[in-house]
C-alpha cells in the first residue's frame, strides 16, 4: 500500500483569491534536509529527541467533576494507543512526526475518516513543497508537491499541523516562505570544515618524508633502480630488525623533509559542536547516552516537555470538537519521568506517593521495573493523612467537647 492511496478521492475544487496573508508558499528544501541529515551530530540529536518523545503514551481523556480523569474507550483512543494507521505503530508514528518537525520546522498529519465519521487513520506527510490557498468561502487548502508528479490539494482542516520556531509567518513554522535552518547549516558547515582539516592533517603525516639525492648523473632507469634499492632496504630493515635506518654510500644523500601538520584543538571543536547541540536543546550527556538524573530532568523540561505540550494542544484541536473540548476532553501525551531517576529517588517517590494514595501497588512495581501482580491495582494510603474537611470537623468537635467539659 502506498501512502498516496489515501488521496485517491476526488480533489476539492478551489478558487484562490489574492488575500495577501495566505498567498505565501512554503518550500521544504530537500537539499537543506539532506545536509542536516549528513551531519552525524545533527542526526543523532534528532534521533535522541524523537526516540524519547516516541516513548510517550497518548490517551483520549475526559476531566470529570471533582478532579477525576477518565480514559475514553473510543476509536480516537484506540488509534492513538495501538496503531495510528495501517503502516505504523504508535512509537513509529510519533518518532516520524517529531523527526519531520525538527527537520522542516513543520509537520503535517493527514486525518482520514470512515463512512460513520470516525477517525480511521493519521498519516504523517513529507512534502517537498507546500502552497497554502484560500477559496471564496475563506476555507484554507494546502497544495502539496511530493515530487515525481505527485501533487495533491487537501483541506487544511483535515490536517494536524505542528510548528517549530513559529514566529515570522502566520501559518508556517520556521522562516515561512522557506523553511530552512540558516544558523544550524552555518554551524554544520563550520564543523565539517574542521573535520576536513583534521582529516587532511592526518593524511599529510603519511606523505613524503624525505628526498634521496643521487650524487651522479644517472639515467631515469638508473634513478628508478636506486629508488627501488632504497625502498627494498627500508622494507627489509623494518621487517627484520624493526628499525627504520637504511645504510647508504657516498653515491647518494638522504635529505629529510619536515612536516608540521596543525591539528584542531579540542576546545575549538567542542565549541562548534556544542552550538549544534544547543540548537536542538541536547546536552553532551544526552547525545552520548551518559546522562544522569538531573541532566535528564533538564533535558525533559527544556526540550521534551514543550514538544509534549505542542502535541497535546495540536491533537486536541484537530481531533475534538469545540463541544468536546468544553466538556473537558483532551488528547494527552503521558510520560514516565521516574524511569530515569536513580534507585534511591524511585524508592523515595514510591514511599511518598503510595502514602498519599497516588500510586497503586502495580504502578509502584512498574516504576521499579517489576511486572504487575494479582490484586496489585489496590491503592494504599497512610492514616497519617486525612481529608482537610474532616480535619476541620474534627477540630471543631474537639473544641466543642472542651467547652462542654468546662
N, C-alpha and C positions, 0 to 999 in steps of 0.2 A: 504494500500500500504506500502510495506517495502522499506526502503531506498536502500536496496541491489538490488531491481528490476532495478535500473539504470545501474547495472553492468552486466545485462544478455546477453549483446552482447558478441561475441566471443573474448576471451582474446588474445592479441597480443603475438606472439611467439618471444622470445628474446634469444639471446645468449650472456651471460655476459662474459666480459673479465676480466683481472686481473689488470686493471688500478687502482692503489692504491688509488688515490684521491676519487674514487667513490665506494670503496669496504667496506664502513662503514655501520653499522647498527644503526638505531635509535630506542631505546626501550622506549616506554612510560610506565612508571611504574604505574600500576593501584593502587599499594599499596601506593605510594607516593601521587598520586592524591587523593586517599581516605583520607589519613592523612591530607592533606591540607584542604579538604572539611570538615573534622571533627573539625577543628579549627573554632570556631564561628567568630573570628576576621578576619581570612584569607578569610572565605566565604563571610563575609559582605563586605570586601574590594573589592573582585572580583565582587560582585553584584553591588556595588556603581559605579565602573568604567564601567562595561558592561551596566548598566542602563543609565548612562549619554551618553555613546557613541551611544547607540541604538536610541537616540533622533536625531541623525544626519540624514540629508536628502540627499541621494546620487543622483547625476544628471550626465547625459552624456552631456557634454557641448562642444562648439567649440569657441575658441578665434579668433574672426574675426579681420580684419584690423581696425585700429582706436580705439582699446581697447574694442570694443563691444563684449559681451558674449551671445552666442545663445544656448539655451537648445534644444538639438536634439530630435525630436519626432520619435524615433525608438524603436526596440524591446529591446535593451540594457537598454534604459532609462525606458521603461515600466516595465521590470523585476525588476530593481533596485528600482523603485519608489513604486510599488504595491506589488508584491509577487515574490521573487526570485525563489521559487519552489512551488510545489503543497501543501506542508505541512506547510509553514511558511509565516508569514507577514515579511515586511522589518525590523521592530523593533525586532521581534523574531530572525530573521536571524542574524542581527548584534550582538545582545546580545549573541547568542550561539557562534559565531565566536570569539568574544573578550574573552568570558569565557574560551574557549578551548585554546586560545593563552596564557592567564595568567596562566592556569593550567599546560600546557605542553611546554611552550615556542615555540610552533609551532602550526599553524592552517592550515588545508588543506581544500580547497573548490574545489569540483569536478564540472567541467563545462560540460553540455550536449548541443547538437545542434540538430536542426531538419534537415529534408532532404534538405532544402534550404541553410543550413549552418548558420542559425540564432540561436542565443542563446535561449535555451529552459528551462534551469534550472541551478541554482547554489546551490550545496548541501554541507554543512559543514560535514566533516568526523571526526570520533573519533576512530581511530585505536588504538589497544593495542601495536602494533609493526610495524615498518616501515623499510624496507630494500631498499636501492637505488641500481639500477643496470644500466649497460650500455651495449648496444648491439654493434655489429661490425660496425654499421653505426654512432657510437658515440651519439646515441639517449638515453636519460635517461628515466628510468621507476621506479615506486615506487611499491614495493610488500608490500601490506598492510594485516596485520593479525588482524581481528576484533574479534577473539575468537570464540569458538564453531564451528570450521571448516570453518568459513567464511574467505577465502583468495582470494585476487584479485591483479592482476598486471596491473597497469594503467600508461599510458604515462605521464611523468612529465609535458609536455606541456599542458595537459588538466586540470592542477591544478592552482589555486591561492594559493600560499604558503606564509603565513605570518610568520615572525620570530621575536622572542624577545630574548634579551641578545645574539645577533648574533655577535660572536667574535672568538670562538675557531674553529668551524667547517666550512668547505667550503660550505656546503649545508644547514645544520640544525641550528636552534637556540639552546640556552642552552649550555650544555656540549658536544653536538654532539652525541657521541655513546650512552650516557644515558641521557635522558632529565629529569634532576631532579632539585631540589631546595635545595641544601645542607644547605646553611645558613638559609633559611627560615624554613626548617624542624627542624634545631637545635633550633631556637628561639621558634618554636611551641612546641617542647618537653619541653623546659625550662618553658614556660608559663603553660603547662599542669601540670608540676611538682609543680609549685607554687600554682595552683588552687587546686590540690590534697592535698597539705599540708594544705591549708586553710580549705578544707572540713574536713580533719582529725582533725584539731584543734577544729572545731565546734563540731564534734562528741564527742571528748574527754571531752568537757564541760558537756555532758549529761551522762557520765559514773559514776562509783561508787564514792560516796562522803564520805562514812564512813563505819565503821565496828561496829556491835553490839556484844559486848563481854559478854558472859554468865559466871557469877561467880559461876558456879557449874558444876558438872559432869552430863551432860544430854545425853539422847539417841538422835539418829538422828531424831526420830519422835518428841521429845520434842523441839529440836532446831528449827525444821521446824515450830512447833506450835508457839514458841516465835517470830519467824520472821514474821509469819502471823499476830500475835497480834500487832507487831510494825508497820507493813505496814498498818494495819487497823486503828491504832491510828493516823498515819500520814495522812491517807486519810480523816478521819473524822475531824481532826483538820484543814486541809486545806479547806475542803468544807464548814464547818460550820462557822469558825471564820476567815478564810483567813490566819491563822498562820501556820508556819512550825515547831512549837515547840511541841514535844511529851514528856509527863512525863514518866519517868522510875523509877523503885525502885532499891534497893541495889543488886538485883539478876543479874543486867546487867549494862554494861557501853557502852556508845556510843563514839567511837573513830573516829574523823573526819580525812579524808584523803585530803590533799591539792593538787590541780592540777593547773598547771600554763601553759596552752597551749600557744605557741608562734604564734602570728598572723603575717602575712606578712605585712610589712609597705607599704603604698600607693605608695611611691616613687619607690620602687623596682618593684612593679607590673606594674606601668606605664612605667618604663624604658624598661622592656621586651616587653610589648605590643606595645610601640612606635617603637621598632625595626621591628616588623611585619608590622606596618603601613608604616614605611619608605621604606620597601622593595617594597611595591606596589605604593608608592607615594600618599598615602591617609592621610590626616590630621585627627585629632580627631573630628574637626567640620564637615568634610565631612562624617566621619564614623557615627556620631550621628545625621546628618542632621540638625546641628545648625550653619552652616557656614554663613558668611556674604559676601558681595560683593567682598571685597578684598581677602578673603580666597578662594572663588570660582575661581577668576581670576588666583590666584597662582596655584590652582589645575588644571585648564584648560591648562595653559602654560607649566606646568611641566609634567603632566600625560596624559591629554586628547589630546592635540594638536599633540604630537608626534605620537600617535596611529592614529589620523586622517590623518596625512601625510603618514604613512605606508599603510593605507587602500587605499588612493588615488593612490599612486605610484603602489602598487601591482595590483589593479584592472585595472588601465590603461595599465600596461604592459601585462596583461593576456587577456584582452578583446578587445584591439585595435591593429591594425596592425601598422607597422612602418610608412607607408604612412599616416595613420590617425593621428598618433602622430605628424608627421612633419607638418601636416596641421593645428595643433593647437587643436586637440580633446583631451579631458581629462575626467576621471571619478573623480568628486569632491564630497566630503562629507561636506555639509554645516551645520553649527550650528548657533544658535541664542543666543549669549552670553548675549545680553541685557536683556533676560528674567530673568537673575539672578541679575540684577542691581537694586539698590534702585529706588524708585519712582522719587526722585529728579534727579538722574543720567539719568533716562529714558527721563524725560522732557528736560533736558539739551541737550541730544544727539539728540532728535527729533528736537529741535529748530535749532541746528547747521546743521544737515543732511538734513532737509527739505529745509533750506535756500540755500543749495548747490545743490538741485535737486537730491540728492541721494535717499531719501525716498519719496515714494508716500503717499497719504493720508491713504490708506488702510494699507500700511506697517507700518505707524506710529500708526495706531489704533491697529494693531496686536501686536506691542511691548507693548502696554498698556493693552492688553487682551480684546480689544473690537472687535466685529465682523466687517467684511467689509461692506461698504455701496455702493450704486449705484453711478457710475462715480467716485469711490474712487481711481482708478488707475492713476489719474492725478498727475503729479509732479509739485510742486510749487517751484519757485526759486526766491530768493531775488534779487532785482535790484541793491543791493549793490555790487554784484559780476559781473564781466564782463570777457569775454574771453581775455586772455593775448595778443593775436594777435590784437584784436580790440582796446585794451588799447594802444598798441604801435602806431597803425594807428591814434587813437585819439590824442595822444601826438604829433606825427609828424605834423598832420594837424593844431594843435593849435600853434606850433612853427612857421609854415609857415605863418599862419594868423598874428602873431605878427610881423614877418619880413616885411610883406606887409604893415601893418599899419605904421611901422616906415618909 
